[in-house]
Amino acid sequence: MIESTPIVLLASLPPVQSAITISGDGGARIKLDVPESEMDAVMRLAALRGELLRVTVEVEVERSAF
C-alpha cells in the first residue's frame, strides 16, 4: 500500500557543485543532506522508491542549517 501521509523532514543542499545535476535528457538529480534526527522520515521515503512524488520546498526559518 502506498503511503498517504505526507513525509516532512529537515534537510539542506550539500555545499558541493554536484548537489544539483542536470542530465542531457533535460531531467535533474537533487542530493540532500539529512541529519540523523530525521532518519524515520528518510526510511519512509526510501520505501517509496520508484513512485512519482510531488516535492515542495520551504525554507525553515526557525533553525539554521546543520
N, C-alpha and C positions, 0 to 999 in steps of 0.2 A: 504494500500500500504506500502511495506517495505521501510524504509529509505535507500537511496543510497549514501547520503553524509556522509563522514567519521565523526565520533564523536571524537573530540580531547578534552581532559581535563587534568588538572594537578591533581595529586593525590600522596599519599605516602602510604607505608605499615605501619600500626599502630605498635607501639612498644610493641606488646603483642605476646605471644607464639602462640596464635591461629590465627595469621594473615594469615598463610597458613596451611591448614589441609589436610592431606592425608587420604582418606577413604579406607576401607577394600577392595573395589572392584577395586582399582587402580586409581580412579579419585581423584580430589583435589578441594578444595574451597579456593578462594583468596579473602580477605577482603581489601578494600582500604579506606583511609581517604581522603575525598574530601572537599576543602574549599567552603564556601558559594558562592564565586565568580564563581564557576563552576556549579551552580545549573541548569542553562539552559541545559547544556550538560548532566547532570545527569537525568533530566526529559526526554530528548530524548532517553537516554539509557534505562530508565525504560520502555519506550514504546516498546522496543524490547524483553521483557521477552519471553522466550520460543524459540527464534530464535537462530540459530547457528551463533556464532560470531568469526571472526578472530581477535586475540588480538596481538598487537605489543607493546613492552615496550621500551621506550627510556629514558635515564637519562637526565633530564632538567638541564643543566649546568648554565643557566643564573639566576636561582632562587634557593634559598635554600628551604628545606622542611618547611612546615608551622607548 
